[in-house]
Amino acid sequence: MDIFWYVLVGLLLVGYLTLEGADFGVGMLIPFARDEADRARMRRLVVPLFLANEVWLVAFVGLLFGALPLLEGELLAGLRIPVTLLLLAWFLRDAALWFRCAHPGAGWRRAWDAVLPVASLVLAAGWGVVLSVLIRGLSIGGGGQPTATLGDLLHPFTLGSAAVLVLASLRQGIFFTALSAGGDNPLGERADRLAKQLTLALAGLILLTAVIGLVSCDAKVAVAINGLFPAIAVLGSGRDHANGKTVRALARGAAPLIALPVSVGIANGTTALATRSGVGELSLGDAVAASSTLTLLAVTVLPALVAVAFAQAWFWRVFAPGRSAGRAPEPVAG
């Protein structure tokens, strides 16, 4: 049963990145909007969906704490710098969506319009950094504890993975805006041109990052999977978008966001937290909680996750672009 909880925690993270990737992309696209009306329309695309999407992140952290408490502590200690940046970017992104209309001043609104794309970019890049570092394995600090050194954070494989998640999210944001009601894409033809350019750039970057990973990482299979399948999916999603199959393009385009956390699990196997030297590694058996705790989680958390999944489906059915644009709450409208 240990592996069940490990996989479930990973699936929650996959769900979060898959859904929130589009939100990150819309946030990064704000500077490309033509006018205030387009900016307001683009912000409304992710409200209230971003709150529903963030439930998966909360569930991921909560289950990680409950089912794998030792792993959570090791991750927070070893990845404290990127995790801190992720938390800061998360707070600022949400604040930019909610607080922009709290004051009518033009300067106030311009400031939040600048914060939103930067915070969205940092969120996408930060997750790329965290997950790619886990694929390579952590270093060992002076105290003998697993840690991500500056060299780990600035390694070419890490930077390449961060860039992949940024471009993938930006591209998902373009597809997401194309689903707005009546086909009224705030970016118009510029979005189509940008999507075409990003398709080839993203596929090439994925393959380049995979080559770097094959040279510098021990987990060859995980790196190869993280390169081959997302690149193929990205090219396929580009054809889908060109043929007007935007929903299918959005589904396929999520492949880079899914592949990276999946590759962490493949790379580590039953090692919950790996190091490149093998010293200080944390096995899954040592990381998992006591059986009594897992039993309690099975009784309480699993039914709650099922309810969350149904609620998520309802949110998307009601508020997704093309179904109810204009019915979403307007805390971010200008």
C-alpha positions as CSV (number, residue, x, y, z in Angstrom):
1,M,0.0,0.0,0.0
2,D,3.0,2.3,0.4
3,I,3.2,2.8,-3.4
4,F,-0.5,3.6,-3.6
5,W,-0.2,6.7,-1.5
6,Y,3.0,7.7,-3.3
7,V,1.2,7.5,-6.6
8,L,-1.9,9.2,-5.4
9,V,0.2,12.2,-4.1
10,G,1.8,12.3,-7.5
11,L,-1.5,12.2,-9.4
12,L,-2.8,15.2,-7.3
13,L,0.3,17.2,-8.4
14,V,-0.3,16.1,-12.0
15,G,-3.9,17.3,-11.8
16,Y,-2.9,20.7,-10.4
17,L,-0.2,21.3,-13.1
18,T,-2.5,20.1,-15.9
19,L,-5.3,22.5,-14.9
20,E,-3.3,25.4,-13.6
21,G,-0.9,25.4,-16.6
22,A,-3.6,27.1,-18.7
23,D,-4.1,29.7,-15.9
24,F,-0.3,30.4,-15.8
25,G,-0.4,30.9,-19.6
26,V,-3.3,33.3,-19.5
27,G,-1.5,35.3,-16.8
28,M,1.6,35.5,-19.0
29,L,-0.5,36.6,-22.0
30,I,-1.9,39.7,-20.2
31,P,0.8,42.0,-21.7
32,F,-0.2,41.0,-25.2
33,A,-3.8,42.2,-24.7
34,R,-4.9,45.0,-27.0
35,D,-6.8,47.1,-24.4
36,E,-8.4,47.1,-21.0
37,A,-11.5,45.3,-22.3
38,D,-9.3,42.4,-23.5
39,R,-7.3,42.3,-20.2
40,A,-10.5,42.1,-18.2
41,R,-11.9,39.4,-20.5
42,M,-8.7,37.3,-20.2
43,R,-8.7,37.6,-16.4
44,R,-12.3,36.5,-16.3
45,L,-11.3,33.3,-18.1
46,V,-9.5,32.0,-15.0
47,V,-12.0,33.2,-12.4
48,P,-13.4,31.2,-10.6
49,L,-11.6,28.2,-12.2
50,F,-8.2,29.0,-10.7
51,L,-9.7,28.6,-7.2
52,A,-11.1,25.2,-8.1
53,N,-7.8,24.2,-9.7
54,E,-5.8,25.2,-6.6
55,V,-7.8,22.7,-4.6
56,W,-5.6,20.0,-6.2
57,L,-2.5,21.8,-4.8
58,V,-4.0,22.0,-1.4
59,A,-4.9,18.3,-1.6
60,F,-1.4,17.5,-2.8
61,V,0.2,19.3,0.1
62,G,-2.2,17.9,2.7
63,L,-1.9,14.3,1.6
64,L,1.9,14.6,1.3
65,F,1.9,15.8,5.0
66,G,-0.5,13.1,6.1
67,A,0.7,10.1,4.1
68,L,4.4,10.9,3.6
69,P,5.3,13.3,6.5
70,L,9.0,12.6,6.5
71,L,9.2,13.2,2.7
72,E,7.5,16.6,3.1
73,G,9.9,17.7,5.7
74,E,12.9,16.6,3.6
75,L,11.5,18.3,0.5
76,L,10.9,21.6,2.4
77,A,14.4,21.5,3.9
78,G,16.2,20.5,0.7
79,L,14.2,22.8,-1.7
80,R,13.6,25.7,0.6
81,I,14.7,28.4,-1.9
82,P,12.6,27.3,-4.9
83,V,9.6,26.4,-2.6
84,T,9.7,29.8,-1.0
85,L,9.7,31.5,-4.4
86,L,6.8,29.3,-5.5
87,L,4.8,30.3,-2.4
88,L,5.6,34.0,-3.0
89,A,4.6,33.8,-6.6
90,W,1.4,31.9,-5.7
91,F,0.3,34.6,-3.3
92,L,1.1,37.4,-5.7
93,R,-0.6,35.8,-8.6
94,D,-3.8,35.3,-6.6
95,A,-3.5,38.8,-5.2
96,A,-3.2,40.2,-8.7
97,L,-6.4,38.5,-9.7
98,W,-8.4,39.6,-6.7
99,F,-7.0,43.0,-5.6
100,R,-6.8,44.8,-9.0
101,C,-10.3,46.2,-8.6
102,A,-9.9,47.1,-5.0
103,H,-8.8,50.6,-6.0
104,P,-9.9,52.6,-9.1
105,G,-6.5,54.3,-9.6
106,A,-4.8,53.6,-12.9
107,G,-1.4,53.2,-11.3
108,W,-2.8,50.6,-8.9
109,R,-4.2,48.6,-11.8
110,R,-1.1,48.9,-13.9
111,A,0.9,47.6,-11.0
112,W,-1.2,44.5,-10.6
113,D,-1.2,44.0,-14.4
114,A,2.6,43.9,-14.2
115,V,2.6,41.5,-11.2
116,L,0.2,38.9,-12.8
117,P,2.4,37.9,-15.7
118,V,5.6,37.9,-13.7
119,A,4.1,35.8,-10.9
120,S,2.6,33.4,-13.4
121,L,5.9,32.9,-15.2
122,V,7.7,32.3,-11.9
123,L,5.1,29.7,-10.9
124,A,5.5,27.8,-14.2
125,A,9.3,28.0,-14.1
126,G,9.5,27.2,-10.4
127,W,7.7,23.9,-10.8
128,G,10.0,23.1,-13.6
129,V,13.0,23.7,-11.4
130,V,11.7,21.7,-8.4
131,L,10.7,18.7,-10.5
132,S,13.8,18.6,-12.6
133,V,16.0,18.8,-9.6
134,L,14.2,15.8,-8.1
135,I,14.8,13.8,-11.4
136,R,18.6,14.5,-11.2
137,G,18.7,13.9,-7.5
138,L,19.7,16.3,-4.7
139,S,23.2,17.1,-3.6
140,I,24.4,16.5,0.0
141,G,25.0,19.6,2.1
142,G,27.6,20.2,4.8
143,G,25.4,18.6,7.5
144,G,24.9,15.5,5.4
145,Q,21.3,16.4,4.5
146,P,19.9,16.3,0.9
147,T,19.7,19.8,-0.5
148,A,19.4,21.6,-3.8
149,T,22.6,23.7,-4.2
150,L,22.9,26.7,-6.5
151,G,24.6,24.4,-9.0
152,D,21.6,22.2,-9.0
153,L,19.2,25.1,-9.5
154,L,21.2,26.6,-12.3
155,H,22.1,23.3,-14.1
156,P,21.3,23.3,-17.8
157,F,18.8,20.4,-17.4
158,T,17.0,22.4,-14.6
159,L,16.9,25.6,-16.6
160,G,15.8,23.8,-19.7
161,S,12.9,22.1,-17.8
162,A,11.9,25.4,-16.3
163,A,11.8,26.9,-19.9
164,V,9.7,24.0,-21.1
165,L,7.1,24.5,-18.5
166,V,7.0,28.2,-19.2
167,L,6.5,27.8,-22.9
168,A,4.1,24.9,-22.4
169,S,2.0,27.0,-20.0
170,L,2.1,30.0,-22.3
171,R,0.9,27.8,-25.2
172,Q,-1.9,26.4,-23.1
173,G,-3.0,29.9,-22.2
174,I,-3.3,30.7,-25.9
175,F,-5.5,27.6,-26.5
176,F,-7.5,28.4,-23.4
177,T,-8.3,32.0,-24.6
178,A,-9.3,30.5,-28.0
179,L,-12.1,28.7,-26.1
180,S,-13.7,32.0,-25.0
181,A,-17.4,32.4,-25.8
182,G,-18.2,32.9,-29.5
183,G,-14.7,32.3,-30.5
184,D,-13.8,35.8,-29.5
185,N,-10.1,35.4,-28.8
186,P,-8.7,38.5,-27.1
187,L,-5.4,38.0,-28.9
188,G,-7.0,37.4,-32.3
189,E,-4.6,36.4,-35.1
190,R,-1.6,37.2,-33.0
191,A,-2.5,34.2,-30.8
192,D,-2.5,31.9,-33.8
193,R,0.8,33.1,-35.0
194,L,2.3,32.8,-31.6
195,A,0.9,29.3,-31.1
196,K,2.5,28.2,-34.3
197,Q,5.9,29.6,-33.4
198,L,5.7,28.1,-29.9
199,T,4.9,24.7,-31.2
200,L,8.2,24.2,-33.0
201,A,10.1,26.1,-30.3
202,L,8.6,24.0,-27.5
203,A,9.1,20.6,-29.2
204,G,12.7,21.5,-30.0
205,L,13.3,22.7,-26.4
206,I,11.8,19.5,-25.0
207,L,14.2,17.3,-27.1
208,L,17.2,19.5,-26.3
209,T,16.5,19.3,-22.6
210,A,16.1,15.6,-22.9
211,V,19.5,15.3,-24.6
212,I,21.0,17.3,-21.8
213,G,19.3,15.1,-19.2
214,L,20.5,11.9,-20.9
215,V,24.1,13.2,-20.6
216,S,23.8,14.5,-17.0
217,C,21.2,12.3,-15.3
218,D,21.4,8.7,-14.1
219,A,17.6,8.2,-14.7
220,K,17.9,7.7,-18.5
221,V,14.5,6.1,-19.0
222,A,12.7,8.8,-17.1
223,V,14.5,11.5,-19.1
224,A,13.8,9.8,-22.4
225,I,10.1,9.4,-21.6
226,N,10.0,13.1,-20.5
227,G,11.4,14.1,-23.9
228,L,9.9,11.8,-26.5
229,F,6.2,11.6,-25.6
230,P,5.7,15.3,-24.8
231,A,7.5,16.4,-28.0
232,I,5.2,14.2,-30.1
233,A,2.1,15.4,-28.2
234,V,3.1,19.0,-28.7
235,L,3.4,18.6,-32.4
236,G,0.1,16.8,-32.5
237,S,-1.6,19.6,-30.5
238,G,-0.2,22.1,-33.0
239,R,-2.0,20.3,-35.8
240,D,-5.2,20.1,-33.7
241,H,-5.2,23.9,-33.1
242,A,-4.5,24.6,-36.8
243,N,-7.5,22.4,-37.7
244,G,-9.8,24.2,-35.2
245,K,-9.8,21.3,-32.6
246,T,-9.0,23.6,-29.7
247,V,-10.2,21.3,-26.9
248,R,-8.1,18.4,-28.3
249,A,-5.2,20.8,-28.7
250,L,-5.5,21.8,-25.0
251,A,-5.6,18.2,-23.9
252,R,-2.6,17.2,-25.9
253,G,-0.7,20.3,-25.1
254,A,-0.8,19.4,-21.4
255,A,1.7,16.6,-22.0
256,P,4.8,18.5,-20.9
257,L,3.1,19.5,-17.7
258,I,2.1,15.9,-17.0
259,A,5.4,14.3,-18.1
260,L,7.7,16.0,-15.7
261,P,6.0,14.9,-12.4
262,V,5.5,11.5,-13.8
263,S,9.2,11.3,-14.7
264,V,10.1,12.1,-11.1
265,G,8.2,8.9,-10.0
266,I,9.8,6.8,-12.7
267,A,13.3,8.2,-11.9
268,N,13.0,7.6,-8.1
269,G,11.0,4.4,-8.1
270,T,10.6,3.3,-4.5
271,T,13.1,5.9,-3.4
272,A,11.0,8.7,-2.2
273,L,13.8,11.2,-2.2
274,A,17.0,10.5,-4.2
275,T,20.4,12.0,-4.2
276,R,23.1,11.7,-6.9
277,S,25.6,10.1,-4.5
278,G,23.1,7.7,-2.9
279,V,24.0,9.2,0.5
280,G,21.0,10.4,2.6
281,E,18.4,8.9,0.3
282,L,14.9,8.4,1.8
283,S,13.2,5.1,0.9
284,L,9.4,5.0,0.4
285,G,9.1,2.6,3.3
286,D,10.7,5.0,5.7
287,A,8.8,8.0,4.3
288,V,5.3,6.6,4.6
289,A,3.2,7.2,7.7
290,A,2.1,4.6,10.2
291,S,-0.5,2.1,9.2
292,S,-3.1,3.6,11.6
293,T,-2.6,7.0,10.0
294,L,-3.0,5.5,6.5
295,T,-6.2,3.7,7.6
296,L,-7.6,7.0,8.9
297,L,-6.7,8.7,5.6
298,A,-8.3,6.0,3.6
299,V,-11.6,6.5,5.5
300,T,-11.6,10.3,5.5
301,V,-9.5,11.6,2.6
302,L,-10.3,9.2,-0.2
303,P,-14.1,10.0,-0.2
304,A,-13.3,13.7,0.0
305,L,-11.1,13.4,-3.1
306,V,-13.9,11.8,-5.0
307,A,-16.2,14.7,-4.0
308,V,-13.5,17.2,-5.0
309,A,-13.2,15.5,-8.4
310,F,-17.0,15.7,-9.0
311,A,-17.0,19.4,-7.9
312,Q,-14.1,20.1,-10.2
313,A,-16.0,18.6,-13.1
314,W,-19.1,20.7,-12.2
315,F,-17.0,23.9,-12.1
316,W,-15.6,23.3,-15.5
317,R,-18.9,22.4,-16.9
318,V,-20.5,25.6,-15.6
319,F,-17.7,28.1,-15.9
320,A,-15.3,26.9,-18.7
321,P,-14.9,29.3,-21.7
322,G,-17.5,28.8,-24.3
323,R,-20.1,27.7,-21.8
324,S,-20.7,30.6,-19.5
325,A,-18.4,33.5,-20.3
326,G,-19.9,36.5,-18.5
327,R,-21.4,34.4,-15.7
328,A,-18.2,34.2,-13.7
329,P,-17.7,36.4,-10.7
330,E,-16.1,39.7,-11.5
331,P,-13.5,40.5,-8.8
332,V,-11.0,41.1,-11.5
333,A,-13.0,43.0,-14.1
334,G,-12.0,46.5,-14.8
